[in-house]
Amino acid sequence: MGIVNVTPDSFSDGGRFLHADAAVAHAHRLITEGVDVLDIGGESTRPRAEPVGEAEEIARVIPVIEAIRRESPIAISVDTMKPAVARAAIAAGATMWNDVTALDVAPGSLALAAELGCEVVLMHMRGEPRTMQASPRYDDVVAEVASFLAARAEAAIAAGVGRDKIWLDPGIGFGKTSRHSLALLRNLDRIVALGFPVLVGASRKSAIARIARDQSAEDQRLGGSIAVALAAARAGAAMIRVHDVAETRQALAVAAAIGQAEA
């Protein structure tokens, strides 16, 4: 899954693709690099991010989705917490709704997901973007995240969302310290064991710099991002959400070849 942030304030590439033509050009680059799904977002969910109005978010993402769909059959995900944005995006050609709130906050989200019939990504987040990194605490982060995701998946199914449409995301870095994120990655097989395909997104996140004990800028965390991608793939993740598509695909391909090589 390749990231296309149509925002002025996303933590890694905010502002670079705010204009529709730049965002579409970036999407085409990711397609040539072998992306499987494009994730289009019009509202930053970085720590302390300010919310965006519904109309503004729609104005940002819909022209991009429409332009991509006119030129490519690539799968498109919309990264939004707002049902109205999801409805507009699916009408414009998106096929997946990626919601960092696991369809658990905005009224009507579950019913709309069932109505739209699209794939949905249910992600775990403690708190909300503006406050999520204010001393997050868990008794057992792996058990609590797994329990939450299992409950949200069952709620989605009860609302009419097809079981085969549901993806789970442990929400690396969303209301979690580096230690929490490491525990989730180390025990990702427990999320996979819930029986739904798992998406992992940790590309360029600040936890990588903290783990490495450096002050690297967001666009200088490729090594750590690839390390996470490889670990997640080994644990059974079905998709990795990344900024650097070509480099991650290369790393995954080589790792897979090594694993399949005969002695």
C-alpha positions in Angstrom: 0.0 0.0 0.0 1.5 3.3 -1.1 0.8 6.5 0.7 -0.5 9.6 -1.0 -1.0 12.4 1.5 -3.0 15.3 0.0 -2.3 17.4 3.1 -0.2 20.4 4.1 0.8 18.9 7.5 1.4 15.1 7.3 4.4 14.2 9.3 6.7 13.0 6.5 5.6 14.6 3.2 3.0 17.2 4.2 2.6 19.8 1.5 4.5 18.0 -1.2 1.3 16.6 -2.8 -1.3 19.0 -1.5 -2.2 20.1 -5.1 -4.1 17.5 -7.1 -1.7 17.4 -10.0 1.2 16.7 -7.7 -0.7 14.0 -5.8 -1.7 12.3 -9.1 1.8 12.4 -10.4 3.1 10.9 -7.2 0.4 8.2 -7.5 1.6 7.3 -11.0 5.2 7.1 -9.7 4.0 4.6 -7.1 2.1 2.6 -9.7 5.3 2.3 -11.8 7.1 1.1 -8.7 4.7 -1.7 -8.3 2.2 -0.6 -5.7 -0.8 -2.8 -5.1 -3.1 -0.3 -3.4 -2.9 3.5 -3.3 -4.0 5.1 0.1 -5.3 8.6 -0.5 -5.6 10.8 2.6 -6.8 14.4 3.0 -6.4 14.8 6.8 -3.2 14.3 8.7 -3.4 11.8 11.7 0.1 12.7 13.0 0.3 13.5 16.7 -1.2 16.9 17.6 -2.7 17.2 14.1 -5.6 19.7 13.8 -8.9 18.3 12.4 -10.0 19.2 8.8 -13.5 20.0 7.9 -15.6 17.5 5.9 -15.9 19.7 2.8 -12.2 20.6 2.8 -11.3 16.9 3.0 -13.6 16.0 0.2 -12.2 18.8 -1.9 -8.7 17.5 -1.4 -9.2 13.8 -2.1 -12.0 13.4 -4.6 -10.2 15.1 -7.6 -7.2 12.9 -7.0 -9.2 9.7 -6.8 -11.2 10.6 -9.9 -8.1 11.4 -11.9 -6.3 8.2 -10.9 -9.4 6.1 -11.7 -9.7 7.6 -15.1 -6.2 6.4 -16.0 -5.7 3.3 -14.0 -7.6 0.2 -12.6 -5.3 0.2 -9.5 -7.0 -0.4 -6.1 -7.6 2.8 -4.2 -8.1 3.2 -0.5 -9.4 6.4 1.2 -7.8 7.2 4.5 -10.6 9.0 6.4 -12.5 9.0 9.7 -15.5 10.7 8.1 -18.4 8.7 6.6 -19.3 11.5 4.1 -15.8 11.5 2.8 -15.8 7.7 2.5 -19.1 7.8 0.6 -17.8 10.4 -1.8 -14.5 8.5 -2.3 -16.2 5.2 -3.0 -18.5 6.9 -5.5 -15.4 8.4 -7.2 -13.7 5.0 -7.6 -12.1 4.0 -4.3 -12.5 0.4 -3.2 -11.3 0.5 0.4 -12.1 2.6 3.5 -9.1 2.9 5.8 -10.3 4.2 9.1 -7.9 4.9 12.0 -10.9 4.9 14.4 -12.0 1.4 13.3 -15.4 2.7 12.4 -16.0 3.3 16.1 -16.3 7.1 16.4 -18.4 8.8 13.7 -22.1 7.9 13.9 -23.3 5.6 11.1 -19.8 4.4 10.1 -20.6 0.7 10.4 -23.9 0.9 8.6 -22.3 2.9 5.8 -19.5 0.5 5.4 -22.0 -2.3 5.1 -24.1 -0.2 2.6 -21.0 0.6 0.4 -19.8 -3.0 0.3 -16.2 -1.9 0.2 -13.2 -3.4 2.0 -12.5 -1.7 5.4 -9.4 -1.4 7.5 -10.1 -1.3 11.2 -7.2 0.2 13.1 -6.5 0.5 16.8 -5.8 3.9 18.2 -5.7 5.0 21.8 -7.3 8.5 22.1 -7.3 10.8 19.0 -4.6 12.4 16.9 -4.2 15.5 19.0 -3.8 13.7 22.3 -2.9 10.1 21.4 0.8 10.4 22.4 0.1 12.0 25.8 1.6 9.2 28.0 -0.3 6.2 26.5 -0.6 3.3 29.0 -1.6 -0.3 28.8 -1.5 -3.3 31.1 -0.9 -5.7 28.2 -0.7 -3.8 24.9 -0.8 -6.9 22.7 -3.8 -8.4 24.5 -5.7 -5.1 24.6 -5.1 -4.3 21.0 -6.1 -7.8 19.9 -9.3 -7.7 22.0 -10.3 -4.4 20.6 -9.7 -5.4 17.0 -11.6 -8.7 17.4 -14.5 -6.8 18.9 -14.6 -4.2 16.1 -14.4 -7.0 13.5 -17.4 -8.7 15.1 -19.3 -5.4 15.3 -18.6 -4.8 11.6 -19.9 -8.3 10.7 -23.0 -7.8 12.9 -23.7 -4.5 11.0 -23.6 -6.3 7.7 -20.0 -5.9 6.6 -18.8 -9.0 4.8 -16.2 -11.0 6.8 -14.1 -11.2 3.6 -14.0 -7.3 3.4 -12.3 -6.8 6.8 -8.7 -5.9 7.4 -7.1 -5.3 10.8 -4.3 -2.8 11.7 -2.6 -2.8 15.1 -2.0 1.0 14.7 1.8 1.2 15.2 2.6 4.6 16.8 -1.1 5.5 17.3 -1.4 6.1 21.0 1.6 3.9 21.7 5.2 4.3 22.9 8.1 2.8 21.0 8.0 -0.1 23.6 4.3 -0.7 22.9 4.9 -0.7 19.1 7.8 -3.1 19.4 5.7 -5.5 21.5 3.0 -5.4 18.9 5.5 -6.1 16.1 7.1 -8.9 18.1 3.7 -10.5 18.7 2.0 -9.7 15.4 1.2 -13.3 15.0 -1.4 -12.9 17.7 -3.2 -10.3 15.6 -2.9 -12.5 12.5 -4.4 -15.4 14.5 -7.7 -13.5 14.7 -8.3 -14.7 11.2 -8.4 -11.5 9.2 -5.8 -10.1 6.8 -3.5 -7.7 8.7 -2.1 -4.3 7.5 0.9 -2.8 9.1 2.0 0.8 8.7 5.1 2.1 10.4 6.8 3.8 7.5 9.1 6.7 8.6 7.5 7.0 12.0 9.3 8.7 14.9 9.5 5.4 16.8 12.2 4.3 14.3 14.4 7.3 15.2 13.8 6.7 18.9 14.7 3.0 18.6 17.9 3.9 16.6 18.7 6.7 19.1 19.2 9.2 16.4 17.5 12.4 15.3 17.0 11.4 11.7 14.4 13.4 9.7 11.3 11.6 8.5 12.6 11.0 5.0 15.8 9.5 6.4 14.2 6.5 8.1 14.2 4.1 5.2 16.4 1.4 6.8 14.2 1.2 9.9 11.0 1.3 7.8 12.3 -1.7 5.8 13.2 -3.6 8.9 9.6 -3.2 10.2 8.2 -4.3 6.8 10.4 -7.5 6.8 9.5 -8.3 10.4 5.8 -7.8 9.7 5.9 -9.9 6.5 7.6 -12.7 8.4 4.9 -12.6 11.1 2.1 -12.9 8.4 1.1 -9.4 7.6 -0.8 -9.4 4.3 0.0 -5.8 3.4 2.5 -3.1 4.4 1.7 0.6 4.2 4.7 2.6 3.0 6.1 5.8 1.5 8.9 4.0 -0.3 7.3 1.4 -2.5 10.2 0.4 -4.8 12.7 -0.1 -2.0 10.2 -2.0 0.2 9.2 -4.3 -2.7 12.8 -5.0 -3.4 13.6 -5.9 0.2 10.5 -8.1 0.5 11.3 -9.9 -2.8 14.9 -10.6 -1.7 13.8 -11.8 1.7 11.2 -14.1 0.1 13.8 -15.5 -2.3 16.2 -16.3 0.5 13.4 -18.0 2.4 12.6 -20.2 -0.6 16.2 -21.0 -1.6 17.3 -24.6 -1.5 20.1 -25.6 0.8 
